[in-house]
Amino acid sequence: MRLYAVILCLAIHASIQTSAQTPADSCGMVASTDSAATYVVDNTLATDSITTPAPQKKTPFFKKVGNALVCLFEKFSEVDTTYIEPQKYNYAAMVQNTNTYERYRITSSQGNDFTFAPEPKIKFGPYFGWRWLFLGYTVDFNELGKKSRSTEFDLSLYTGMFGIDLFYRKTGSNYKISYASFDSNNSINTRPLKNIDFDGINVGIKGFNLYYIFNHRRFSYPAAFSQSTIQRRSSGSWLCGLGYTKHSLKIDWDKLYTTVANRLGEDVAERYMDSNLKMKEIKYTDLSVSCGYAYNWAFAHNWLAAASLSMALGYKNATGNENSDVLSFRDFSMDNFNIDGVGRFGIVWNNMRWFAGMSAIVHSYNYKKPRFSTSSMFGSLNIYFGFNFNRKK
């Protein structure tokens, strides 16, 4: 009997040890198990069992989904803390002043070359962020009383590993003719057209950019452009990405012809104006693959200077609303590749609770065919000030 008692004690101890060593599940909770040890002693069945704990209250489905998404993004945001200090707050609020510049160039095979640029825009608006998500809206207050005004809408999602920017931009009609030429020899004096108001152009763009950061454990793109982390030591990284944008460019050719005739004379307009430009609207879709390099320079405590340059190979599918007697749809072949580019620059002061800084972003798009081509460049200079709140537990 003493031997049987010793064996039974050892079995109970082994069962308790097995239960205590059960690994944790993916949520960090220790999994509970039902364990039972059965022994046969002198043909007598002996069973030692551990009672299963009472079931806990079920977590609501949507809360499970929310917790899973948070865990997923935190996994994507894992960093080397000697280089990057993670965000300690859940929410951010800021105000931003945006100053924009735009330029649109239209050329034809006969040598017509027009560049349009609007008056400088000074915009102001609030932004609100939750961890990786930033939402903002800016308005050009100088155009509030006008029928056509500029509007921008931006939605950005940033993690250390990847990010996505969604954007919508609609420009007004307060453009000027910043450059004009009718042939490669510049035989016609076009100075009377310089900086003349021209409200016959309207531009819109919408789309998204998706990018991946290779050295995401030591380089923080959000530290420079969304202030959601702090770059403590300098580091750089290669970038790659995908982009989709849809452009629309409306031009009143008759109004452009009239402007040239009034300033330079009817004979000049009739002789030199290329009818290939006689279209009401140009639309094209741009699918691109980009590659570039970015570097964060932590030059002082809580200070950061950043620069990022990417080149994109864009595939453009263009269509136009045109006079069929002048320009055929065949002139806009889908078989078209061009080089586009994007540059980002910034300087930030961030002590985790408060932050301030400025950033500049420049985009360049090109579409070229033998008889007709367009190129556009737009950029913005942002000056912002904000704070983080609701400290993480």
BARONU-848619 format. One record per residue (C-alpha): x, y, z. Coordinates in steps of 0.5 Angstrom, whole numbers, plus 500, padded with zeros to 3 digits. Example, Ala and Ser with C-alpha at 12.3 -4.5 7.8 and 13.67 -1.06 7.14 Angstrom:
BEGIN
525491516527498514
***
This chain:
BEGIN
500500500506505502509504495502505491501511495508514493506512486499516486503522489508522484502522479498528482505532482506531475499532473499539476506541473503539466497544467502550470507549464501550459503555454500562453495563447496569442492574446497573452492569456494562459490556456486552461486545460482539463487533465486527468491521470488514471492509474490501475493498482491491483485491478482498481481504477484510480482517477485524479482530475483537476476541475475545469474553471467556470467559463468566462464572459464572452468578449463582444465580436466587434471588440475582438475585431478591434483588439485584433486590428490593434495587435496587427498594427502594433506588430507592424510597428515593432521598432528598435527602441535605440533608434526610434521611440514609440508613441506614448499617446493614443490621439493627436490634434493639430492646426496646419497652414498649407501653402501650395504651388501648381504648374501645368504645361501643355505643348503641341507638335507644332510648337505651341507651349503654354504654362498655367499657374494659379495664384499662390494659395494659403490654406488653413485647417484642423487635423485629428489623429488616432495612432496611425490614422490622420484626417484633415481638411483645409480651406482657402479662405481667400476664395470662400466668397467665390463660386469656384474654390480650392479644396483638399481632403487627405486621409493617411494611415502610417505604420513603421512598415508601410503606409497609405495616403488617400487624397482628393484635390480640386483647384479653382479657376484663378490661373495666370498664363506664366509662359507662352510660345508658338514655335521653338524659335520664339519668333513671336513676342509673347510678353503681353501674355505674361501673367495674364488672368485666364479662368478657362482652366480647371484641374482635379486629382484623386488617388492613393499612394501605397509604400513599403519601408525596408529598414522599418525597425530603425527608420521611421517615416511617420516620425518625419511626416505624421509625428507619431514616433520620435527618431532618436538616432539617424537612419535611412531606408530604401522605399518601394511603392504603388500609386494610382491617380486620376487626373482631369484637366479642363481647358476652354480653347476658345477662351484661350484663342480669344485671349491670344487674339486680344493681346497679340492680334487676330492674325497671330492667333489664326496663324500660330494657334495649334488646333490640336489644343482644341479640346474641352477636357483631358483625363488620364489615369496613372498607375505607377511603381516607385522606388526611392530612398529616405533619410532621417537626421536626428541632429539634436535632442527632439529635433529631426530633419528628413528627406525622401526622393522617389522615382516612379514608372507610370503607365497612363491611360488617357482619354479626352473630350475633343472635337472629332474633326481635330483630335482623334481618340487614337492620339491617346494610346494606352501603350504609354510609360513615363517617369514621374517623381515625388519628393518629401522634405521636413524638419520637426521638433517633437518632445512626445507631448508637443510637436511643431515643424514644417514639411514640403511635398512635391509631385511631378507627372508627365504624359507625352505623345507625338502630337500632344503632351502635358506635364504637371507639378504641384507641391505644398509647404505645411507649417503645423503645431499640435499636441498628443493626448490620452496616454496609453496604459
***
